[in-house]
Amino acid sequence: AETVLVAVDETWEGSDTSETLVAPARPHRHIRVRCAVGLTVVAAVVCAVVVTTTAAQNGALLPRVLFKEQLDIEASPGALCNDGSPGAYYFARADPAALAPGEAPSARWLIYLHGGFQCWDNASCACRVATSPELISSEGWPTTALATGVLQQLRGWNVVTVGYCSSDSWIGDGRRAAGLVFNGRRILEATLDQLSARHGFTAATRVLIGGCSAGGRGALYNLDHACERVRLFARKATGGAERAPPRCEGLVDAGWWSEGEPTAAQRAQGVPSLEEVAEAAVACYGPAAAPRELPLAFGKPTAVARSPSDSVCGECSALAANPSHCLLGPTCAQHTRTHYFLAQSQYDSFAGGFALGTAPPHGAGTLGRAPAGWEDGSVLAERAREQRVAYSGEWRQAWAAAQRSGEGLSGVFATTCYSHCLSTSGAWFRATAGGRTAADVFESWLDSGSELAIDDCSDGIAGGLECSRNCPYQPIDQPCACDVRTSPASTKEAEKQCGDGSCCASTLGAGR
């Protein structure tokens, strides 16, 4: 057994464990990961991996081994986890055998951000500290990691996975709140800086900024900013000499948030909507709002753009009166100029679990009839349908807008699986939309720059859910469940730790 970082779990029919299959189309080698099902698995934490092989490899895609590098805090003083420990990333160079003829080893790069939700107020941050120490600190992170899914698909690319320990969906820029420091954006910036100083990143000709879950959202939120930084490195490296700027794009896996009301049962347990989480997060550690009274220019109101380091989703948060709207997919898409590829299920199990508090039974969509509690017209079925319709409509609209403008969301892969995050597991090579796997659609998008693969199925659970082929089943029943959330004593204790008076609001929606 070997300890590695794993980004997502999958439970397949007939299995009582979670597992990630590497190169599932070729049975000669696989890696089987077993760990407890839950948010911490999806959050890319440490699990045990058992590697089994046979003598015949037959050209199977093998997992890539990445090696940990700690960020240089002297060079980047702000690149700190919530607890003040240094941020870190994992790095593997491109496979020389997978390079194009005449291609330099430093030409192509994937910068991949890990996920793990976030905290947004005193109680949720106290909960995170108590239950998920690996998500607030780099202490104890292993020295190596195994890369699967898209990270093994891109063998001709240098691959960097950035550990998540800032609890802020990668938007934090040094603000302190709830007894923690939030530095997600600074960790990303420091990673790009260090790769440039040590590993030839300035010679890049093509770069992908990607991630899964909170990492996917972080990639989307920072995409324009990160790509401008990549181009700046290239200009500085040439000393003013003529050179084509590197092509920089995004890979967003399960990183699109939409508005949606939790069920009454979830509300009774104190579960907020994702829109409310975004609002509280921005108030806690996100970018400040733009001035409500803007100066006049040529007789028309004009926004004053802030420093690029202050902006989320292109210019969105620098211009918005309410920057929290920028954390929702539809608004962010309107302001993001960089091309990106989105992979997400229309029945995303994180969003579904957050709003519903329960998951449909495995195989519910293929039984021929809806299971008890999920019949057409029921609260659970109706909310699931609303989520699917909203996601599908928003993605089609954003993709169509990108076709007209030449900017933004230019590739979509959307299954009807009950899943969350495909790109870091064997499901990347298995699950289909429009009859093609995510790996196939993504590979085509890399070449063509435009792909749309969205499965259209029945609106009901029966015949709709899991109508895509080879679906993984990844239930996340209570992604924000924590005793601290509903414990006033614990909340007060968390507030006592904020001696500087910069605590987040005690409860969501306070003062409404």
N, C-alpha and C positions, 0 to 999 in steps of 0.2 A: 504493500500500500504506500501511496505517496500523497502528500498534502498539496493541494492546488487551490486556486481560485476558480469558482464555477459561477457562471452568470445566471443560469436558469435551470429549472428542473422540468422533467417531462414524466408523466405517468401514462404508460401504454396499456391497452386492454390486456387483461390476464396477468398484470404485474402488480405486486403490492409494495413495490419500491419505486423510488424516483431514479431515473437513469438518463444519461446522455449518450447517444450512440454516435460515434464518429464514423464517417464514411459508410452509412447504412446500406448503400447500394452494393457494397463489396464486403462480404462477410468474413474476409480473411483476417481482419484486425478490428477490434473495437475497444473502446474504453467505456467502462460501466461505472457511473457515479451514483453512489447511494447516500442520501442524506434526508433529513426531515423535510417534509413538504411544508411550505409556508413562505412568508414574506422574506425571511432571512435568506432563503435559497435564491429567490428571485433577485435579492439584493447583492449577489456576487460575494458570498462569504466562503469560509473555509470548510471544505468537506473532504471526505476520504475518497480516493479513486483507486480502483483496482484495474490494472492493465493486463489484458489477456491477449495473447497472440497465437497464431499458428505459423508454421514454417513458411507457408506460401503467402507472400505479400501481394503479388500480382498487380503492382501499381496502385495499391489503395492509397487514398488520401490519408496521410498520417497527421496526428496532432502536432502542433508546433510548440516547442518549449520556449517560453519567454523568461527573461532574467530581470530581477528587480533592480532598479536604480533609485536611490533616494534623491530628492531634489536638494540642490545646493541652497541652503537658507541664507548664506552670506551674499550670494548673487541675487537671490529672490527672497527677501525677508518676509514677504507676506504669504508665501506658499505653505501655509500651515493648516493642519487639520483642526477640527473643532477644539480639540484638547491641547493644541499647541505643538503637537508632534509634526515632523516634516512630512509633506506630501511625497508620494512615490509613484513610479510607473513601472511597467514591465515591457521589455523590448526584445524583439527578434529581428534579425536582419533578413533581407530578401533571400530566397533560395536561389543560388546562382544558376541552377538548372532550369529555373522557371522564368528567367529573364528573356525578354525579346532579343533577337539578334542585334548586337551592338549597343544594347541598353546598359547604362551605368547602374551599378548596384544601388545608388542613392536616388534613383529617379522617382520611384513611386512609394507613397507612404499612406498608411491608414492610422489615424489617431482615434482611438476608441475609448469612450468614457463609460465607466461602470455606473450602474444604477443602484437603487435602494431606497426609493421614495424620498422623504425629507421630513423635517419637523417644521412647525409653523407658529407655535406659541409656547408658553412656559411649560404647560403640561405635556405636550407632545415631545418637546425637547428633553424634558426630564425623563420621560418614558424611553426615549431613544438612548440616553446615557445609561439607563439602568438595564435595558434589555439587549442592546445591540452595540456593544463597545467597539466592534470591528468597523462600524460605520461612522465613528467619531474620532478614530485614532488609527495611525498606521503601525502602532506598536503590535508586534505579534504577527504581522503579515508575513507569509512565507517568502522565501527567496526566489522561488520559481513558480511559474503558472503554465498550464496547458491551454492552448488556444484551439477551439473547434469552430464549426460553422463557417461564417464568412471569413473569419480570421485564418482558417486553414485553406479556404478557397483561393484567397489572394496570395498564393505562395510566392509570386514574383514581386510582392510588395513588402517593404519594411513595415512591421506591425508594432504598434505601441498601444498598450491598454493602460489607462490612467485610473489608479485606485480612487475610490469614492469615500471620502471621510469628512466632507464639509456640510452634509445634510441640507443643502440649499439648491438642489437641482442645477448646480454649477453657475449660479448668478451672483453669489456673494463676492463682495469687493472690499472686505475688511471690516464690515460693521460688526459690532458686538451686541449680543442680546441673549437673554435667557441663560446667562452664564457661559456662553460659548462664543467663539469667533467664527465668522462665516467667510470663507475664502475660496469658494469653488472656482470663480473666474481667475483668480490669481494663480491657483494651482495649474489650470490649463495653460495660462500664459507662460508660467515658469517652465512647464514641460516643453513647450515649443521653443523657448529660449535655450534650454539645456540641450535639446536635440540639435539645435543649430550650432551650439558651441562645441559639442562633443562628437556628433555622429553624422555630420554632412547633410543635415536637413536643408541647408541653404541651397543645395544643388537639386532640390526636388523639382520635377517637372509636372507631377500630378499628385494631389493630396486629397484625401477624404477625411473629413471630420465627422465621426460617427459615434453611436452609442445606443444603449438599450434602456428602456424604461426612463428613470430619472436621467440616465446618461444620454438617452435619445432626445429627451427634452433639452438637456444641457447643450447637446450638439446643435439643435435647432435654435435655441436662444442665442448662442454665441457664434453662429455660423458666419454671418457677414463680418463680424469683428475678427474672428480667428483667421478667416481667409485673407483679410486685409493685412493682418500681421504676417502671414506666410508670404505674401507678395512683397511686403516691406523687407523681409529678410533677403529675398532674392535680389531686390534692387541694391541693397547695401553690399551684398556679396560680390556684385559685378563692378562696384565702384563707378557706376554711371555708364558702363558699357552697354551696348544694345543687347537685349536678350528678351525672348518672349516670356511673359509672366507665367508662373506655374498655374496650371489648371486646378482650381480648388472647388470641391463640391461637398455635399453632405450625405450621410447615411443615417436616417432616423428610424429606429426600430421601436415601436410601441411608445412613441414619444409625443403623441397628439392628444391633448386634453380638450374636452368639450364641456359645455354646460350640461348639467343633469341633476335632477333633484333626487336625493336618497329617499328610500321608502320611509313611511312613518315609523316603522320598527327601528330602522337605523337612526332616524332622528331622535327617537326616544333614548337611544344609547349614546347620544352626543356626537354622532358622526356628521361632519360637515359635507357640503358639496365640494367638488374639486374647484369650482369657481371661488368658494369661500376660502379654501386652502390657499389658492393663489393670492387672494386679497390679503390674507393674514401674513403670508410669507413675504410679500413685498413690503408691508408695514414693518415687519420684523427685521429683515436684512436685505431687501431688494433695492432697486434703483429708486431714487426720489422722484416724485411727480414733477412734471413740467409746470412752469408758472401758469396760473389760470388767466392772468391778464398779460397778453403778449404785446410787445411793441409793434408799432405800425411801420410798414414799409410800402411805399407807393400806394398808401391809402388802404392797404389790406393787412389784417393780422398776420404776423409771421412768427414762427417758433424760433427760439434761439437754440441751436444744436449744442449739446454738451460735448465733453470729451468722449471719444469712442468707447473708453473704458466704462462709461456710465450707461451705455445704451444696451438694451436687450432686444433681440429680434430686429436687426437693422437699426433704423431710426425710431422704432416704435416707442420705446420707453422714454426716449429723449423728447418726444413730441406729445406724448399722451398725457392728458389730465389725470387719468387713472392708469398707471403702468401695469396694474395687475391684469388688465385685459390682454396685455401682450403675452401673458403666459398661457393663454388659450390658443389652440391651434388655428382657428379661422382668422383671428386678428394677427397673430404672428405671421401667418402665411402672406397676408396682405403687404407686409413690410419687409419680408426677407427677399433679397435680390439674388442670392446665390442659388444655383441649381442644387436640388437634393432629391434623394430617393427615399420614399416612405414605405416601410413594411409594418403592417399592423392588422390585427383581426378586427372585423366589424363587431364581433362579440368579445372584445378585449376583456380578459378575465380579471385584470386589476380594476378597471373602471367598473365592471359588472359587480365584482365582489365589494367594492367600496360603496356602491349605491344600493345593492341588494342585500348584502350581508350573508349570502348563501350562493351556492353554485348549482346549476342544473346537474342531474345525475349524468355520469359518464355514458355517452351514447344516446342521450335524450333526444337528439334530433334525428336519429336513424331507427327509432323503434316503431315508427309508423303511427304512433299516437303520443301525445304529450304526457309526461309523467304527472302524477298527482302534484298539485300546486303550481304547475306550469302550463295548465290548459289555456287555450286562446281566450283572451279577455281577463285573465287573472292579473293581479298586480305585478307579479314577477315576470310573466311573459310579456306584458305590455311595456314594462320598463326596458326589458331586453330588446324588444322590437324597436323602441324609440332610440336606443343607443345605436343599433345597427343602421337604422334609417338616417340618423344624424351624421354618423361617421361617413357612410357611403356618399351622402349628398355633399358634405363639406369637402371630401377629398376630390370628388368629381369637379366641383366648382373651382377649387384651388388649382387643380391640374389644367382645367380649361383656361383659366386666367393666365397661367404660366405659358400655355401654348400661344396666347395672343401677345404677351409681353416679352417672352423669351427669358423670363426670370422666375425663380422660385421653384415650386413643386413640379418636377418634370418626370418623376417616376413613381408609380404606386403599385404595391402588391398587397392585396387585401383578401384574406380568406374569411370563411365563416366559422373557423375553429374557436373553441373556447380555450384561448391561449393568450400568453403574454410573453413576448420576446422570442423570436425565431433565430436571430442571427448568430447566437452563441451556442447552438446545439445542432444535433443531427437533423432536427426538423427543418432546418434551412434547406436541406437537400431532398426533403420528402413531401412536406405539405405543398398543396398546389392551389393556384387560383387561375382560372381560365385554362386549366389543363396543363399548366407549367409550374415548375417548382420555383421557390423564391430565388434559389441560386441561378436558375436559368434566366429568369426575368431580370435579375440584377446584372448578370453578365451581359445581357443584351442592352440594358440601359447604359452600362459603361461604354459600350460601343456607339450606340445610337443617340443617347442623350434624351430619349423620350420613350416611356413605356407606361401602359395602363392595363393592369390585370386585377379586376375586381369581380369576384363571384357574385352572381345575382341568384338568389334562392327565395323560397317561400318566406313570407313575413312571420309565420308562426314558428314555434320551437320545433314542432314535428315537421321535417322536411326542409327546414331553414337552417337551424343550428347544425354545424358540422356537415353541411352538404359538400364542402370542399373535400378533396381526397387526402388520405393519409394525415388526418388531423392529430396533433398531440392534444392531450387533455391536461390543462394546467390550472386547476382551481386555486383561487386565492380568496378564501371565504371572508376574512376579516382583516384586510390589510392595515388598518390603523387601530386594531384592538389592543388595549393596554389598560391595566388597572389604574395607572396614574391618571389617565384621561378623565376618569369619573371620580377621582379621589380628591376632594378639596384639601385634605391635609397634605397630600403629596404636592399639589399645585402650590400651596402656600410655602412649603419647604423649598420648592424650586425658585419661587420668587425671592426668598431670603438670600439666595446665592447671588442675586443680581445687585451687587452693591453699588454699581454705577448708575442705577436708575434707568437703564436702557432696556428693561425687560419688554417682551412682547405683551400684547393684550392678554389678560387672564382668560378670557373666553372669546370664542369667535362671535362676530356679530355684535360685540359690545357697543352700546351707544346707537344702535340702529333704531 
